[in-house]
Structures are given as structure tokens and as C-alpha cells.
Amino acid sequence: PLLADYCVKCHGPAKQKGGLRLDSRASAFQGGDEGKAIVAGRSAESRLIHLAGGLEADKVMPPKGERLTPAQLGLLRAWIDQGADWPDDGSGSRRFNALRDAPG
């Protein structure tokens, strides 16, 4: 849901800025013009986290509009650290959905 809400507008079927598409598992794990965006099991090495977390001052994602909250960024990091489980059918990650929907 976070990728759909914050990323797919610029990195989806209609537009792939930087050659990156985040609406399907295969495309997301392939990466874009600047390499892999998601390194399963290693959020600290995942460019997606660097950009969404504002670790690169000249490239913060999304560039316009609302950015991920610290809690949302934490969910994204946890999802990646736990292997970035994402079914091939494009329905989203069961593990990420479970993290998002967990109480507290």
C-alpha cells in the first residue's frame, strides 16, 4: 500500500522515472537506472529507503507532496529487512500488509 500510495504515480505502468517501476515484484526487484532499489533482507542497503528517508539531500522521494512518516518508513524498512515478501501476482506483500495492519 505504501508503494502504491507514494511511489507508483511516478514509478508505475504509465511512467517509470529513472527507469524504476514499483508496481510489480519483478520490476521492483530489477531496479532502475541507478541500480537496485530494494535489497531484500537489507534495508540499509536499499536505495528506496535512502531516498524515501531523505538520506540523499538532493534526491528525496517523493519529490513533491506528502512524504512517508517515520512510522511508515519503519514499516517499509521492516518489510525489506524481513525479505520483502511480495507475491508474483501483483497483489502486494502479505507480510507487509500484516505489519501495516498489526495493532499498535
N, C-alpha and C positions, 0 to 999 in steps of 0.2 A: 503493500500500500504506500509506503513512503516513496519508493521509486516512481510509482505511478503518479502520486500527488506532486512530487517536486522535480522529477527528472525527465519523464517521458515526453513532455511538451517539446523539449529540445533534443532529446536522445531517444526517439521512438520511431514508429513506422513512417511518419511524414517527414521527419527531419532528423539528421544524425550529426549534430555539431561535433567537430573533432573526430569524426568517423566512429563515434561511440553510440551504440544502441543498447538501451537498458530495459526493453520491454520483453525480451526473451532470454532464456537461460544461455543458449548457445552464443548469442551476440554479446551478452553482458560479460561472459567469461572470456570471450575472444579479445575484448578490449577495443581501443580506438587508435587514433594516430599517435598518441603518446604512450602506448603500451597498455598493459593490463590495468583495468580499473578495480577489479576485485581479485584479491589473492585469498582464496578460501583457507580459513584457519589462521589468517594473519592480517588482521585489520590494520595494524600499524604499518604494514607494507602496501596497503590498498590505496591507490590513488583516489578512489571515491571518497574515502574517509579524509584524506588530506584536503581535498577540495571542499567537501561539504562542511568540514570542521574549520575552514579558514586558515589552514596551516601554510598556505601559499598566498601571501597578501595580494598578489597581482591576479590571482585566479581563484575567486571564491564562488562556489556554486550553491544554489542557483545565483546567477549574476544579478537578477532583478527579482523583486518580490520578497516574500517571506522565506526566511532560511529555517533550517532544521533547528529545533530547540535542543538544548543539551540532553534532555531525556530521549528525544528521537535519535540523536546522534549515538547515544549509548546503546539504543536498541539495534541500530544498524551495525555498530561495532560488535556487539554480542552475536548477532546473526552471522557476521563474517567469521568471527573467531570460532564459532561452533560449526563451521564448514560451509556456510552459505547454502544450505539445503534449498533447492529450487527444482520442482518437478519440470520435466521436459515439456509438458503440455501447456506451459504459459499461465497456469492458474495461480502462480505465486508460491511462495515458500510456506509449507505447513509449519516449520519450526519458527519462522519469522512471525507468522500470524499468531502462533501460540504465545510467543514472547510479547507481542503487542497487546493481546487480549488478556494477559495474565493480570490478576488483581494486584493493586498496589503499584 
